[in-house]
Amino acid sequence: MPRLRTALLAAGLFALPGAGLAQTNPLREVLKLNCTGDYLEHCSEHPPGGPAVEACFRANLKKLSPDCASAITRYKRETKVRH
């Protein structure tokens, strides 16, 4: 579950420009591209990147668009390989 939490945090951070990163993280950009609509549709009442938005994404996991769910799966898989 920690990987899902990381993915959801990354998806929720899209509203913070640059998020303090000097370099753009391609995986984060994929999450941003594919999950922004899901965030707006299901979880926009929660501040981006916080525990409430993480819980919201988990609660709505079955409602997420295929592209967002796929992006989260890819993020989890590729970050697991890197660590």
C-alpha positions in Angstrom: 0.0 0.0 0.0 2.9 2.5 0.5 3.5 2.5 -3.3 -0.2 3.4 -3.9 0.1 6.1 -1.3 3.1 7.5 -3.1 1.3 7.4 -6.4 -1.7 9.1 -5.0 0.4 11.8 -3.4 2.1 12.4 -6.8 -1.2 12.5 -8.5 -2.5 15.0 -5.9 0.5 17.2 -6.1 -0.2 18.3 -9.7 -1.7 21.5 -8.4 1.6 22.6 -6.9 3.7 24.0 -9.8 7.0 22.3 -9.9 6.5 20.9 -6.4 10.0 22.0 -5.7 11.5 19.7 -8.3 14.3 21.1 -10.4 13.7 18.4 -13.0 10.4 17.2 -14.3 9.6 13.6 -13.3 8.2 11.8 -16.3 6.2 9.4 -14.2 4.7 12.3 -12.2 3.8 14.0 -15.5 2.0 10.8 -16.7 0.0 10.8 -13.4 -0.8 14.5 -13.8 -1.9 14.0 -17.4 -4.0 11.0 -16.7 -5.4 11.6 -13.3 -6.3 15.3 -13.2 -9.8 14.7 -14.4 -10.3 12.0 -11.8 -9.1 14.3 -9.1 -11.4 17.0 -10.2 -14.4 14.7 -10.5 -14.0 12.7 -7.3 -11.6 14.4 -4.9 -11.3 18.2 -5.6 -12.9 19.1 -2.3 -9.7 17.9 -0.7 -6.4 19.8 -0.8 -3.9 18.3 -3.3 -1.3 16.0 -1.8 -2.8 15.6 1.6 -4.0 12.5 3.4 -7.6 13.3 2.6 -7.0 13.2 -1.1 -5.1 10.0 -0.8 -8.1 8.5 1.1 -10.4 9.8 -1.6 -8.5 8.2 -4.4 -8.4 4.9 -2.5 -12.2 5.1 -1.8 -12.9 5.8 -5.5 -10.3 3.4 -6.9 -13.0 1.5 -8.9 -14.4 4.7 -10.3 -11.1 6.0 -11.7 -10.7 6.2 -15.4 -8.8 3.4 -17.1 -6.0 5.8 -18.0 -5.6 7.0 -14.4 -5.7 3.5 -13.0 -3.1 2.5 -15.6 -0.9 5.4 -14.8 -1.0 4.6 -11.1 -0.1 1.0 -11.8 2.7 2.0 -14.1 4.0 4.5 -11.5 3.9 1.8 -8.8 5.7 -0.7 -11.1 8.4 1.7 -12.3 9.2 3.2 -8.9 9.4 -0.2 -7.3 12.1 -1.1 -9.9 14.1 2.0 -9.2 14.1 1.6 -5.4 
